[in-house]
Amino acid sequence: MKKLVPPATLLFGVLIFAVVIAFVYLHNKKIQDQADQLVSQSNLDYGQISDVNFAEVQVIPSLNSLPTLKPNELFVPILMYHHIDVNPRPTDPLWASLFVTPGQLDAQIQYLKTNGYSVVTLDDLYDAMINGKTLPKKAIVLTFDDGYRSFYDNAYQILKKYNVKATEFVITDVQTAPAYLTWDEIIEMDKSGLVQFGAHTRHHPFLTKLSQTAEVDEIFGSKNDLEAHLNKAITWFAYPYGDYNASVLQITKNAGFKGAVSTVYGAGQSSEKLYFLPRIMVDGRYNMSEFVARISE
């Protein structure tokens, strides 16, 4: 005679199943809502897009209190840019910090080219830190976050003009939104050899606020998205908002990234910081003197 399952046990099992289904539904809805927020903002006119909710802003120290270089560190500024366009809200301090005009970027790269700087890649920096290869004097790295259309329209043209390389970190689930790069543009720039693409998650969430399953989806997923379109390994990652913890760092390593950049201010690079390399945000309000002071050893 078969032993019947007690009604209470059966009911408990049904309740557990319902809770699991509800959790999965809510998690997926949360991820979709984040994507919808990005896309809905991106469908506005370009000049109306606000970075208030999802920009990598940075606490920038005064010139009198810049971080000092430690004995085991290489002085290599990794510059962090966002919008390369004319700021439509010049009186807004946040917008003023995030928008660097094409003229400013042109002048800054021209300064680098005429004053002995060597624009190198994150891979070059990795080889110096890990494999002991020698970097050229006054090495500097250019990075751009979020994958805005202004990178293709403005920054890419300047990179071609001066024949310098840069890394663009893209959010991979917004490529149909007008304010962001299309996959065709990403593929074109990748083929140029001037632009290396890195992953910046699928929806730009605060990673430390997600479940581990969602963290994996965002980090692994963005890597997979880029690799599927570019047919090459994607080896660098940027944390949305500069937000990470031990779990996020470990997942980033497990995904196969060779390193990651942070929003911590500084130019002292070492293998100990490989998964949270410091950067220097280029504030759109900098004049040339302040720009030069911040990249000088």
N, C-alpha and C positions, 0 to 999 in steps of 0.2 A: 504493500500500500504506500503510495507516494505521500511524503510529508508536505502538508500545505504550508505556504508562507503566511505567517500571521498578518492580519490586516494592517496592524500598526506598522510593521516592517515595510509592507508594500507601499503604504502611504508615505512613509519616510523617504523611500527610494524615489517615488514620484516627485516629492517636494525637492529633493536634491537635484534631480534632473531638470526641474523647472528653474531652479536658481541658476544652474550652469547655463542653460539656454538664455536666461535673462541677462546674465553677465556678459556673455558673448555678444548678444544683440547691442547692449549698451556700450560695450567697448568699441564695436564696429561703428556705431552711430557717432561716438565721440570723435573717432578718427575722421569719419566722413564730414562731420561738422567743421573740423579744423580745415579740411580741404576746401569745403564750401566757403568758409570765411576768406581764405586766400583768393579763391577764384572770384568771389563776388566783389572783393575790393579791386581785383585786377580788371574786372569788366568796366570799371569806371574809366573816365578819361585819365590819361597818364598823369596829368598834373594834379589829379585829385587823390592819387594813391598815398596813403599814409603808412609810414613805417612804425608808428607809435606802438602797435601791438606785436610786431615781430622783427624788430631790427637788432643787430648786434651793436649796441651802444657800448661805450667803454668809459671807465673812470680814468681820466687823463691827468697825470700828475703835472705839476708846474715844472718849468725848466730848471728850477732850483732844487727839485727833489726827484730827479730821474733815477731809476734803479742803477746800482753799480754793478760792474761786470765782475763775476767770480773767476777764480783762476782756471777752472775747468770749462769755461764757457767761450763760445765763439761770438764775436759781435757781428751779428747779421740781422739787420732790421727786416722784418716781414711786414710790409705795408698792407693795410686793410682798407679797401674802398667799398662803397655801396653804389649809390647812384652817380653816374657820370652824365650830368645834365644840368641845365639852368634850374635853380631852385624856384618853384612857383610860389613859395611862401617864405620869402627872405626874412620876415620878422619873427618867424617861429624858430626858437633856438635849436630844437631837435632836427627840424628839416635843414636848417643852416649847417648843422654839423655833418649830416649824412649826404648832402649834395655837393659834389666837387664838379665844377664846370669843365667842359672839354678844354677850354683855354687853360685852366689851372693844371689839369693833368698833362697837357702838352708841355707847358712850361716846366713842370716838375721832372718829366722824363728827359726833356732837353737838358735840364740842369745835371741830371745823373750822367747823361752821355758826354757832357762837356767838362765834367769835373772828376773824372777818373773812377766813377762807379761802374761796377759790373753787375748787370741784372742777371741773376742766376735763378734756377728753378728749385722747388722743394726737393726734387730728386738729387740735385747737386748738393744741397745742404745735408741731406740724409747721408750721402756718400762721404761727406766730410766728417760728420759726427760719428758714423758707424764704421766706416771703412778707412778713415784716416786720410782721405784724399785732400789735397790742398785746394782751397778756394782762391780765386783771384782777389787782389786787394780791393777793399771797399765793396764787398759783395752785398747785394740787396735783393729781396724777393718781392714781387708784386702779386697780391691776391685781391680778388673781388668776390663779394658774397651775394648770394640770393638768386643770381641769374636773371637780372633785369634786362629788358630789351635795350636799354640805353648802353649796355655793355657792347652789344653788336653794333648799334648805330654810331656810337661815339668812341668808346675806349678801344675797340678792335681796330678802328681806322688809325688811331694814334700808335698802337702797337706795331701795325704794319709800316707806318711812316718811319719809325725809328728802329724797326726790326728787333724788338725786344719781346721777351716771353712773359707770360703771366699764367696764374691759375685762377679759374672761375669755379666757385662752389655753387652748385645749383640744387634747388628744390625740385624733385623729379615728378611731382604730380600736378604741376601747374603749367605744363608746356602748351596747353591749349588756350591759356589766358593771354589777352593782348599785351599786358605789361611785361610779360616774361619771354625769355628766349624760346623759340620753337625748336623742335628736334632737328629740323633742316638747318637752322642757323648753328646749332651746337655741332652738328656733323661737319658743316663747312669749316668752322673755326678749328675743330680738332684736326682736320686734314691739313690745315695750314702749317701745323707744327709750331705755331706761336702760342697757342692756348692749350693748356692742360686742364682737364675737367676733374673736379673733385666732388664728392657727395656731400649733401647738406640736409639729409633726410628726405622723406617723401612729402611731409606736410608742415615742416618747421615747428614742431611742438617743443614744449619744455620737456626734455627727455626724462629728467629725474621725477617728473610727476606722472609718468606712465607706468603701467605694469611691465614686468620684464618681457612678456610676450610682445607687447606693443613696441618696446624699445628695439627688440630684435627686428620686428617688421620694418620700423622706420630706418634703422641703420643698414641692415642687410638689404632691405628692399630698395633703398636708393642706390646702393652699389650695383645691385642686379639690374635695375632699370638702365643705368648708364652703360653698363657693360653690354647689355642686349642691343643698345642702339649704336654703340661705338666699336663693338667687337674688339675690345681690348680691356686689360685689367685696370680697374680704378683703384688707386692706392692711397689716396689722401682724403681726409674727412674733416669737416668743420662742424662744431657743435652749435646748433641753433641757440641764440642768446648767450653763447659761451657757457651753457648749462650742462654740467656733467658731475658724476660721482663715481665711486668705485665700480658699480655695476655697469654704468655706461662705458667707462674706460675698458672694462674687460670684454664687453660685447663688441666694441670697436676693434679691439685686437683680434677677437675670434672671427670677425667678419673678413679678416685678411688685409686690413689697411696697414700700411707700413708706418703711418704716423697720422697725427691730427693737429689742427691749429685751434688755439683758444682765443679768448678776448682779453686775456691778462696782458697788461701793458708791459712791454720790455723788448729788448733786442739781444739779450744774452741767451744763446741757444746751446743745448747740450743733449746728449743721449738720454739723460735722466728726465728730460722734458719732452721726449719724443711724441707722446700722445697728448700733450697740452702745450705745444710751442707758443710762446708769447708773440704778440703782434703789436704794431703801432697803427692805430686808426688815423687815417688822414682826414682831419676835420676840415670841412669846406670853408671855415673861417680863417684858416691859417694863411698868413702871408708867406712869401718865399723865405724870409729870414727864420720864421718859426719852423717851417718845414725842414730847412737845412739843419737847424739846431737839434731837431729831434732825431735825425738820421745820422748825426755825427758822433763818433766814438769819443 
